[in-house]
Amino acid sequence: MKIGFFVPCYIDAIHPQAAISTYGLLKKLGLDVEFIERGSCCGLPELDMGYIKHSCSLEKGIVSLISDKGYDYVVVPSGICTDQFRDHFNEVEQTPEIEHFRATVHDPVEFLHDILKITELPGHPRFPYRVALHNGCHSLRYLNEARPTELMIKPFDKCADLLKLVDGLEVGYATRRDECCGFGGTYSIWDPSCSGQQGRDKVSDYARNGFKYVTSQDMSCMIHQQTIARKNGLDLKMFYITEILNGDAKP
Amino acid sequence: MRQVNQVKLGAEFIDKQAHREMHDRCLWAARMRRDKVAASIPEWEEMRELASQIKLHTLSQLDSYLQQFATNAEANGIHVHWARDAEEHNNIILDIFRQHNVKTVTKGKSMTMDECGMREFMGRHGIDIYEADLGERIQQLDNQRPSHIVMPAIHKLRSDVASLFARTLGSDKDIDDPHYLNSVMRADMRKKYIKVDAGMSGVNFGIAETGGIVVCTNEGNADISANLPPLYVATMGLEKLIPRQSDLPLFIRLLSRSALGLDMTQYTSHYHGPRKGQEMHLVILDNGRSERLTSPDYWEVLKCIRCGACMNTCPVFRRTSGISYDAIYMGPIGIVLEPSYDLYKYARLPYSCTHCGSCGDVCPVKVPIPHLVFYWRSEVVKHGFGQFTHNVEEDLAEPILKSTTNLAMAEKMGLWALRNIPKSIMESPLNPWAKEHSDPIAPEETFRQYYERNIKPHKEND
């Protein structure tokens, strides 16, 4: 099984530990992982804003990176970018190779939970704390990694399943467990008041519930929440989920 | 013409802490009640799917259902009128009122009539219209649009209502007890109800099979309008049809549970014709609907049954209020509906969304709102109505984001800035991110650098 490892731009620059931990975990699981060295942007920021021509040009760039590489799966440590590839990557020709890519691109949670179906973690990591789990909106409602509270279907939560494999870790949630934290990509820049208010509401929800640690399968939400928590003097530490799963999270 | 700026108006509401907190709390409570009652029905998700299918089916054969409906309604003794647009709608009703020498009217809540600017139009022609829905009447007295489809004054505090009533109805401005305020309104409205010449209401469902209409309210505002005066005029958007009487219970079960988390609206009234001695008119309004129906991209907005569930769940709406959308339809459904009326004026609305997707999940008829947000943003850009700042950002970003070399360079420059430029500059007002966020702490190295240093050399030795 050959795995392409795509590192989104914002992970690379702002929170590379998410990629380091994911890569490390995949290697510990004995997998053949190839870092897609010339990785660029998936096109989400452009598509998100309605700039289809721009996103098309970005998507073309991605096509050249994955063509003829023979990846069985591509793992992307970011829910929003995974969703971009799977649900929106429509501006380029849909060749069999692209169709295969879109069907086999996963974020680490899906890959570990649905593809590898792991039941234990290498090295038996320990994190003996209560951790608030924030299911990012894209992972929740577009990648279907948990039941959104508004859908009346059988409850499931893939992140929680994985976190329960960590020794001593207790999974918890904010009171409004899956309300959007207000990041929304470029939304946080163009509507800072509302985005900020949503973020403040989210981090104070954690604080009210006595959480010190928060994790998510979407680092973009975590960066937003972490920097808002810091601005408001709240003692909260945010981790990408594989940082905990790979034993890299430092309390 | 001026573009609606929801971000600016929303920020003003966010700054009013007491209002924002109350608004968010009340609507979140409605969403929680909705979750609770929906969870008590095992077939809830099947109901949503079925309702969506029935709506799609009806819309795909709307011409024949409309004819069937109109024929049956007329056979029931209802005068049916067809209005191509708001102007025709208003003139049809004005003619009816003039024939009956109508001077004052009581009206149940109707978004469709709001869409036509009907009340203001009648006012200009010397006809006074009194809203019979309490929230809507509050908004009328305050000369302000409803801020929510089913809770028109939800953005107001009790104290706001107390001072409004003091100003307009002469009550005591220091008493904001709801019972007192209700009694003030009741005393005022009763004097008016007794004298009205005609009543009006909107329509929730038109039933093709029977030619009857169904109006759902919690205060009986449609009922007093329909039952008291000798003349009753209802307005129905042409998408409000359902095929059969037996389809109705499904929609009734979904409507109020989605809207307020109540099992049913207090009043679910069926009007299949005029009562004895009454004259009943129904105006069927197009106003762009048939054009929307021909669009393969956004015809599904016509499925909307106007429950407001998308507003209650929307994290942006709850913090900014419906007033900030400065449009007839607000919140998630508003931002995908208003651009179809006027793309330039409402070009900014589709950007008032974080893409959380919750609106799509609560919608009882599965209007694909999240998908339509993407669609309208691309239409805005395609028509050249994108905001200048967005255009600049996207034009600058594209060459950086698409090239690995440029991206790596930009990342390095950004990290250098984070490490070396003083906080006072990085977090200056010129940086919109810094308004609410601290700057991220720059990592020691990017993943690329980490890879080059730690992984690649070993790989090459393998």
HADDOCK unambig.tbl for C-alpha pairs under 7 A between the chains (distance, minus, plus):
assign (segid A and resid 12 and name CA) (segid B and resid 446 and name CA) 5.15 0.50 0.50
assign (segid A and resid 12 and name CA) (segid B and resid 447 and name CA) 5.00 0.50 0.50
assign (segid A and resid 12 and name CA) (segid B and resid 448 and name CA) 6.79 0.50 0.50
assign (segid A and resid 13 and name CA) (segid B and resid 411 and name CA) 5.59 0.50 0.50
assign (segid A and resid 13 and name CA) (segid B and resid 446 and name CA) 5.26 0.50 0.50
assign (segid A and resid 14 and name CA) (segid B and resid 442 and name CA) 6.35 0.50 0.50
assign (segid A and resid 14 and name CA) (segid B and resid 443 and name CA) 6.44 0.50 0.50
assign (segid A and resid 15 and name CA) (segid B and resid 443 and name CA) 6.75 0.50 0.50
assign (segid A and resid 16 and name CA) (segid B and resid 446 and name CA) 5.56 0.50 0.50
assign (segid A and resid 16 and name CA) (segid B and resid 447 and name CA) 4.90 0.50 0.50
assign (segid A and resid 19 and name CA) (segid B and resid 447 and name CA) 6.64 0.50 0.50
assign (segid A and resid 20 and name CA) (segid B and resid 447 and name CA) 6.68 0.50 0.50
assign (segid A and resid 38 and name CA) (segid B and resid 404 and name CA) 5.42 0.50 0.50
assign (segid A and resid 39 and name CA) (segid B and resid 404 and name CA) 6.07 0.50 0.50
assign (segid A and resid 40 and name CA) (segid B and resid 401 and name CA) 6.06 0.50 0.50
assign (segid A and resid 40 and name CA) (segid B and resid 402 and name CA) 5.72 0.50 0.50
assign (segid A and resid 40 and name CA) (segid B and resid 403 and name CA) 6.16 0.50 0.50
assign (segid A and resid 40 and name CA) (segid B and resid 404 and name CA) 5.08 0.50 0.50
assign (segid A and resid 40 and name CA) (segid B and resid 407 and name CA) 6.82 0.50 0.50
assign (segid A and resid 41 and name CA) (segid B and resid 401 and name CA) 5.18 0.50 0.50
assign (segid A and resid 41 and name CA) (segid B and resid 402 and name CA) 6.02 0.50 0.50
assign (segid A and resid 46 and name CA) (segid B and resid 394 and name CA) 6.45 0.50 0.50
assign (segid A and resid 48 and name CA) (segid B and resid 374 and name CA) 6.65 0.50 0.50
assign (segid A and resid 49 and name CA) (segid B and resid 377 and name CA) 6.18 0.50 0.50
assign (segid A and resid 50 and name CA) (segid B and resid 374 and name CA) 6.50 0.50 0.50
assign (segid A and resid 50 and name CA) (segid B and resid 377 and name CA) 4.48 0.50 0.50
assign (segid A and resid 50 and name CA) (segid B and resid 378 and name CA) 3.77 0.50 0.50
assign (segid A and resid 50 and name CA) (segid B and resid 381 and name CA) 6.01 0.50 0.50
assign (segid A and resid 51 and name CA) (segid B and resid 378 and name CA) 6.14 0.50 0.50
assign (segid A and resid 51 and name CA) (segid B and resid 381 and name CA) 6.30 0.50 0.50
assign (segid A and resid 52 and name CA) (segid B and resid 378 and name CA) 6.52 0.50 0.50
assign (segid A and resid 54 and name CA) (segid B and resid 398 and name CA) 6.10 0.50 0.50
assign (segid A and resid 58 and name CA) (segid B and resid 402 and name CA) 4.99 0.50 0.50
assign (segid A and resid 61 and name CA) (segid B and resid 402 and name CA) 6.10 0.50 0.50
assign (segid A and resid 137 and name CA) (segid B and resid 356 and name CA) 5.03 0.50 0.50
assign (segid A and resid 138 and name CA) (segid B and resid 356 and name CA) 6.72 0.50 0.50
assign (segid A and resid 141 and name CA) (segid B and resid 357 and name CA) 6.36 0.50 0.50
assign (segid A and resid 150 and name CA) (segid B and resid 35 and name CA) 6.01 0.50 0.50
assign (segid A and resid 150 and name CA) (segid B and resid 361 and name CA) 6.27 0.50 0.50
assign (segid A and resid 150 and name CA) (segid B and resid 362 and name CA) 6.01 0.50 0.50
assign (segid A and resid 151 and name CA) (segid B and resid 361 and name CA) 6.25 0.50 0.50
assign (segid A and resid 152 and name CA) (segid B and resid 39 and name CA) 5.84 0.50 0.50
assign (segid A and resid 152 and name CA) (segid B and resid 44 and name CA) 6.66 0.50 0.50
assign (segid A and resid 152 and name CA) (segid B and resid 45 and name CA) 6.29 0.50 0.50
assign (segid A and resid 180 and name CA) (segid B and resid 315 and name CA) 6.52 0.50 0.50
assign (segid A and resid 180 and name CA) (segid B and resid 356 and name CA) 5.93 0.50 0.50
assign (segid A and resid 182 and name CA) (segid B and resid 354 and name CA) 6.22 0.50 0.50
assign (segid A and resid 183 and name CA) (segid B and resid 354 and name CA) 6.82 0.50 0.50
assign (segid A and resid 184 and name CA) (segid B and resid 354 and name CA) 4.19 0.50 0.50
assign (segid A and resid 184 and name CA) (segid B and resid 355 and name CA) 6.23 0.50 0.50
assign (segid A and resid 187 and name CA) (segid B and resid 354 and name CA) 6.20 0.50 0.50
assign (segid A and resid 188 and name CA) (segid B and resid 433 and name CA) 6.87 0.50 0.50
assign (segid A and resid 189 and name CA) (segid B and resid 432 and name CA) 5.76 0.50 0.50
assign (segid A and resid 189 and name CA) (segid B and resid 433 and name CA) 5.41 0.50 0.50
assign (segid A and resid 191 and name CA) (segid B and resid 7 and name CA) 5.97 0.50 0.50
assign (segid A and resid 192 and name CA) (segid B and resid 432 and name CA) 6.43 0.50 0.50
assign (segid A and resid 192 and name CA) (segid B and resid 433 and name CA) 6.53 0.50 0.50
assign (segid A and resid 192 and name CA) (segid B and resid 435 and name CA) 6.80 0.50 0.50
assign (segid A and resid 192 and name CA) (segid B and resid 436 and name CA) 6.68 0.50 0.50
assign (segid A and resid 193 and name CA) (segid B and resid 11 and name CA) 5.70 0.50 0.50
assign (segid A and resid 194 and name CA) (segid B and resid 11 and name CA) 6.71 0.50 0.50
assign (segid A and resid 194 and name CA) (segid B and resid 316 and name CA) 6.57 0.50 0.50
assign (segid A and resid 194 and name CA) (segid B and resid 319 and name CA) 6.99 0.50 0.50
assign (segid A and resid 196 and name CA) (segid B and resid 436 and name CA) 5.19 0.50 0.50
assign (segid A and resid 227 and name CA) (segid B and resid 437 and name CA) 5.04 0.50 0.50
assign (segid A and resid 227 and name CA) (segid B and resid 438 and name CA) 4.90 0.50 0.50
assign (segid A and resid 227 and name CA) (segid B and resid 439 and name CA) 6.42 0.50 0.50
assign (segid A and resid 227 and name CA) (segid B and resid 440 and name CA) 6.07 0.50 0.50
assign (segid A and resid 228 and name CA) (segid B and resid 436 and name CA) 6.26 0.50 0.50
assign (segid A and resid 228 and name CA) (segid B and resid 437 and name CA) 4.62 0.50 0.50
assign (segid A and resid 228 and name CA) (segid B and resid 438 and name CA) 6.29 0.50 0.50
assign (segid A and resid 230 and name CA) (segid B and resid 438 and name CA) 6.37 0.50 0.50
assign (segid A and resid 231 and name CA) (segid B and resid 437 and name CA) 5.78 0.50 0.50
assign (segid A and resid 231 and name CA) (segid B and resid 438 and name CA) 4.99 0.50 0.50
